[in-house]
Amino acid sequence: MATLTIRNLDDEVKARLRVRAATHGRSMEEEVRAILKRAVNGVTGPDLWAMSRQLFSGEDGVELEHPRRDQDRAPPQFGDGSTE
């Protein structure tokens, strides 16, 4: 495994990283690995679902009218409207 040293990291960034790591229940080093992995690999699958739920939680959504289901719709009519 490789080792990476980051110099001149802003104190505020380090403090926020420490809080973020504690929130996720892991060390700052592990948090940085997770952040870098996600940044390089992109977000897919369960992470994408969790992110979308987090972004849109609390939204009221949109009310849509339900289509009628009490009868079959009329079949399409294929007339003699050819362009020949």
Rosetta blueprint (number, residue, H / E / L):
1 M L
2 A L
3 T L
4 L L
5 T L
6 I L
7 R L
8 N L
9 L L
10 D L
11 D H
12 E H
13 V H
14 K H
15 A H
16 R H
17 L H
18 R H
19 V H
20 R H
21 A H
22 A H
23 T H
24 H L
25 G L
26 R L
27 S L
28 M H
29 E H
30 E H
31 E H
32 V H
33 R H
34 A H
35 I H
36 L H
37 K H
38 R H
39 A H
40 V H
41 N H
42 G L
43 V L
44 T L
45 G H
46 P H
47 D H
48 L H
49 W H
50 A H
51 M H
52 S H
53 R H
54 Q H
55 L H
56 F H
57 S L
58 G L
59 E L
60 D L
61 G L
62 V L
63 E L
64 L L
65 E L
66 H L
67 P L
68 R L
69 R L
70 D L
71 Q L
72 D L
73 R L
74 A L
75 P L
76 P L
77 Q L
78 F L
79 G L
80 D L
81 G L
82 S L
83 T L
84 E L
